[in-house]
């Protein structure tokens, strides 16, 4: 295996972010103008200071599975779904947040109605870009599978379902199994789909390593949320880019509230190691995936 320390993750993430942002900017700016701030709100939501970890996972998975080109439509689609979810999660009827990615949330920068419509438009654009990606235009079966994966990850059996559980359990007790189920839907489903889409972009629908790749994604998706819960307690608002301590203020169940800070840290490390073990069947082409697994639990350090 290649020397993991030689892989420059910061440079890789910066390159993925720049590449995906350029692609997204072209797509949004190509939309016909309207006598409203809708297009400006869409740009504000998805071309800001986000890390774009999900698009980077699409690119990294495609690279690990042997893709020769970057699946820009796939990467942009998962980022647009993520951005739409952030807009809606921040609304007064949901988490009522004022800060996202270090600046005012969309409904604060514009208005609530524009924020709702921007989220709706980004969600629709995600499926349009996915369907138009050159990787699937000549393969109806692969396109169908990609659309099904993304719709399930975004909807009732994924992100939306997880968010509904989160809202329903505010100010209520939750055990660790219930918490994990919620986050596997709310956060983990889209992360797993990012990795699966990368595999499909490489033309490896029947790759025997896919179950290991999916387990890797499940582990980092859960580790991401555990680390988020840790940072909500230990991080500063200006570092997080969102309001620190928000979960505790809303009395929301978290890994820290259920396990304690030290055990939550141990769980995050265990999940990271399991994710790395899942990549044992891959060679140097998966170094980006390995580095991203480690990065997730080092955020805030």
HUURUR-V926359 format. One record per residue. N is the residue number from 0. RES is the residue in three letters. OMEGA is omega in radians with two decimals (NA if undefined). Layout:
# HUURUR-V926359
{{N:RES:OMEGA} {N:RES:OMEGA}}
This chain:
# HUURUR-V926359
{{0:UNK:-3.14} {1:UNK:3.10} {2:UNK:-3.06} {3:UNK:-3.10} {4:UNK:-3.11} {5:UNK:-3.13} {6:UNK:-3.10} {7:UNK:-3.08} {8:UNK:-3.14} {9:UNK:3.13} {10:UNK:-3.14} {11:UNK:-3.14} {12:UNK:3.12} {13:UNK:3.13} {14:UNK:3.11} {15:UNK:-3.13} {16:UNK:-3.13} {17:UNK:-3.11} {18:UNK:-3.12} {19:UNK:3.11} {20:UNK:3.12} {21:UNK:3.13} {22:UNK:3.14} {23:UNK:-3.14} {24:UNK:3.13} {25:UNK:-3.10} {26:UNK:-3.10} {27:UNK:-3.13} {28:UNK:3.10} {29:UNK:3.11} {30:UNK:3.13} {31:UNK:-3.12} {32:UNK:3.08} {33:UNK:3.07} {34:UNK:-3.13} {35:UNK:3.12} {36:UNK:-3.03} {37:UNK:-3.11} {38:UNK:3.09} {39:UNK:3.14} {40:UNK:3.10} {41:UNK:3.09} {42:UNK:-3.13} {43:UNK:-3.07} {44:UNK:-2.99} {45:UNK:3.13} {46:UNK:-3.14} {47:UNK:-3.01} {48:UNK:3.13} {49:UNK:-3.14} {50:UNK:-3.14} {51:UNK:3.12} {52:UNK:-3.11} {53:UNK:3.02} {54:UNK:3.11} {55:UNK:3.08} {56:UNK:3.07} {57:UNK:-3.14} {58:UNK:-3.08} {59:UNK:3.11} {60:UNK:3.10} {61:UNK:3.12} {62:UNK:-3.13} {63:UNK:-3.09} {64:UNK:2.99} {65:UNK:3.11} {66:UNK:-3.13} {67:UNK:3.13} {68:UNK:3.12} {69:UNK:3.13} {70:UNK:-3.02} {71:UNK:3.14} {72:UNK:3.11} {73:UNK:-3.11} {74:UNK:3.14} {75:UNK:-3.11} {76:UNK:-3.12} {77:UNK:3.10} {78:UNK:3.12} {79:UNK:3.07} {80:UNK:3.11} {81:UNK:-3.12} {82:UNK:3.08} {83:UNK:-3.12} {84:UNK:3.12} {85:UNK:3.11} {86:UNK:-3.09} {87:UNK:3.11} {88:UNK:-3.08} {89:UNK:-3.05} {90:UNK:3.13} {91:UNK:-3.14} {92:UNK:-3.12} {93:UNK:-3.11} {94:UNK:3.11} {95:UNK:3.14} {96:UNK:3.14} {97:UNK:-3.04} {98:UNK:3.10} {99:UNK:3.13} {100:UNK:3.03} {101:UNK:3.12} {102:UNK:-3.08} {103:UNK:3.08} {104:UNK:-3.01} {105:UNK:-3.12} {106:UNK:3.04} {107:UNK:-3.13} {108:UNK:3.14} {109:UNK:3.03} {110:UNK:-3.00} {111:UNK:-3.13} {112:UNK:3.12} {113:UNK:3.12} {114:UNK:3.13} {115:UNK:-3.12} {116:UNK:3.10} {117:UNK:3.09} {118:UNK:3.11} {119:UNK:-3.10} {120:UNK:3.11} {121:UNK:3.11} {122:UNK:3.13} {123:UNK:-3.14} {124:UNK:3.13} {125:UNK:-3.11} {126:UNK:3.08} {127:UNK:-3.12} {128:UNK:3.09} {129:UNK:-3.11} {130:UNK:-3.10} {131:UNK:-3.12} {132:UNK:-3.12} {133:UNK:-3.13} {134:UNK:-3.04} {135:UNK:-3.05} {136:UNK:-3.12} {137:UNK:-3.10} {138:UNK:-3.06} {139:UNK:-3.12} {140:UNK:3.12} {141:UNK:3.10} {142:UNK:3.13} {143:UNK:-3.13} {144:UNK:3.13} {145:UNK:3.14} {146:UNK:3.12} {147:UNK:3.12} {148:UNK:-3.08} {149:UNK:-3.13} {150:UNK:3.11} {151:UNK:3.13} {152:UNK:-3.08} {153:UNK:-2.93} {154:UNK:-3.01} {155:UNK:-3.10} {156:UNK:3.14} {157:UNK:-2.97} {158:UNK:-3.12} {159:UNK:3.10} {160:UNK:3.11} {161:UNK:3.12} {162:UNK:3.14} {163:UNK:3.08} {164:UNK:3.13} {165:UNK:-3.13} {166:UNK:-3.09} {167:UNK:-3.07} {168:UNK:3.03} {169:UNK:-3.12} {170:UNK:3.10} {171:UNK:3.09} {172:UNK:3.14} {173:UNK:3.09} {174:UNK:-3.01} {175:UNK:3.12} {176:UNK:3.11} {177:UNK:3.13} {178:UNK:3.14} {179:UNK:3.12} {180:UNK:3.14} {181:UNK:-3.06} {182:UNK:3.03} {183:UNK:3.06} {184:UNK:-2.98} {185:UNK:-3.09} {186:UNK:-2.98} {187:UNK:-3.05} {188:UNK:-3.12} {189:UNK:3.08} {190:UNK:3.10} {191:UNK:3.14} {192:UNK:3.09} {193:UNK:-3.14} {194:UNK:3.13} {195:UNK:3.12} {196:UNK:3.08} {197:UNK:3.10} {198:UNK:3.13} {199:UNK:3.11} {200:UNK:3.12} {201:UNK:3.12} {202:UNK:-3.05} {203:UNK:-3.08} {204:UNK:-3.09} {205:UNK:3.11} {206:UNK:-3.12} {207:UNK:3.12} {208:UNK:-3.08} {209:UNK:3.11} {210:UNK:3.10} {211:UNK:3.12} {212:UNK:3.12} {213:UNK:3.11} {214:UNK:3.03} {215:UNK:-3.11} {216:UNK:3.10} {217:UNK:-3.12} {218:UNK:-3.11} {219:UNK:3.08} {220:UNK:3.11} {221:UNK:3.11} {222:UNK:3.12} {223:UNK:-3.11} {224:UNK:3.09} {225:UNK:3.13} {226:UNK:3.06} {227:UNK:3.13} {228:UNK:3.09} {229:UNK:-3.11} {230:UNK:3.10} {231:UNK:3.13} {232:UNK:-2.99} {233:UNK:-3.02} {234:UNK:3.07} {235:UNK:-3.09} {236:UNK:-3.09} {237:UNK:3.07} {238:UNK:-3.10} {239:UNK:-3.04} {240:UNK:3.05} {241:UNK:-3.03} {242:UNK:3.09} {243:UNK:3.12} {244:UNK:-3.06} {245:UNK:-3.12} {246:UNK:3.12} {247:UNK:3.14} {248:UNK:3.14} {249:UNK:-3.13} {250:UNK:-3.14} {251:UNK:3.09} {252:UNK:3.14} {253:UNK:3.08} {254:UNK:3.12} {255:UNK:-3.13} {256:UNK:-3.13} {257:UNK:-3.05} {258:UNK:-2.97} {259:UNK:-3.02} {260:UNK:-3.07} {261:UNK:3.13} {262:UNK:3.07} {263:UNK:3.09} {264:UNK:3.11} {265:UNK:3.14} {266:UNK:3.12} {267:UNK:3.13} {268:UNK:3.11} {269:UNK:3.11} {270:UNK:3.11} {271:UNK:-3.14} {272:UNK:3.10} {273:UNK:3.10} {274:UNK:3.12} {275:UNK:3.12} {276:UNK:3.14} {277:UNK:-3.11} {278:UNK:-3.10} {279:UNK:-3.13} {280:UNK:3.12} {281:UNK:3.12} {282:UNK:-3.11} {283:UNK:-3.14} {284:UNK:3.14} {285:UNK:-3.11} {286:UNK:3.11} {287:UNK:3.10} {288:UNK:3.12} {289:UNK:-3.11} {290:UNK:3.14} {291:UNK:3.08} {292:UNK:3.13} {293:UNK:-3.11} {294:UNK:-3.04} {295:UNK:-3.13} {296:UNK:3.05} {297:UNK:3.08} {298:UNK:3.12} {299:UNK:3.13} {300:UNK:NA}}
